[in-house]
């Protein structure tokens, strides 16, 4: 036990290192949020691409006239 007031901040974990830890934690949370937004945008783009390709395939291969395959 220390006799000096504020010995917790002067030993082991200093106030500066606690601030650095908080900034690092906040940056990690922010990076995770940005990654989730990027992943959601990528999923939407992939869905649009698949939809467009399906429409293209349908228009190319299912566009035969009514009397062509009798």
C-alpha positions in Angstrom: 0.0 0.0 0.0 1.3 3.4 -1.0 1.3 6.4 1.2 1.3 8.9 -1.7 -2.0 10.1 -3.1 -2.6 9.2 -6.7 -0.1 6.4 -6.6 -2.4 4.3 -8.9 -1.8 6.7 -11.8 1.9 6.9 -11.2 2.5 3.2 -10.9 1.9 0.4 -13.5 -0.7 2.1 -15.6 -0.1 5.7 -16.1 -2.8 8.2 -17.1 -1.1 8.6 -20.5 -1.2 4.8 -21.1 -4.9 4.6 -20.1 -5.6 7.4 -22.6 -3.7 5.6 -25.3 -5.6 2.4 -24.5 -9.0 4.3 -24.8 -8.0 5.8 -28.1 -6.9 2.5 -29.5 -10.2 0.8 -28.3 -12.2 3.6 -29.9 -10.3 3.2 -33.2 -10.9 -0.5 -33.2 -14.6 0.0 -32.7 -14.7 2.6 -35.5 -12.7 0.3 -37.8 -15.2 -2.6 -37.1 -18.1 -0.3 -37.9 -16.5 0.7 -41.2 -15.8 -2.9 -42.0 -19.5 -3.9 -41.4 -20.6 -1.0 -43.6 -18.2 -2.1 -46.3 -19.4 -5.7 -46.1 -23.1 -4.7 -46.3 -22.3 -2.6 -49.4 -20.4 -5.4 -51.0 -23.4 -7.8 -50.4 -25.8 -5.4 -52.0 -23.5 -4.9 -55.0 -23.2 -8.7 -55.3 -26.9 -9.1 -55.2 -27.3 -6.4 -57.9 -24.7 -8.2 -60.1 -26.4 -11.6 -59.7 -29.8 -10.1 -60.5 -28.4 -8.4 -63.6 -26.7 -11.6 -64.8 -29.9 -13.6 -64.2 -31.9 -11.1 -66.3 -29.2 -11.2 -69.0 -29.3 -15.0 -69.1 -33.1 -15.1 -69.2 -33.3 -12.6 -72.0 -30.6 -14.5 -74.0 -31.7 -18.1 -73.6 -35.4 -17.8 -72.9 -36.3 -15.4 -75.6 -37.1 -17.9 -78.3 -40.3 -17.2 -80.2 -43.5 -19.0 -79.5 -43.4 -21.2 -82.6 -39.6 -22.0 -82.8 -39.6 -25.1 -80.6 -42.6 -27.0 -82.0 
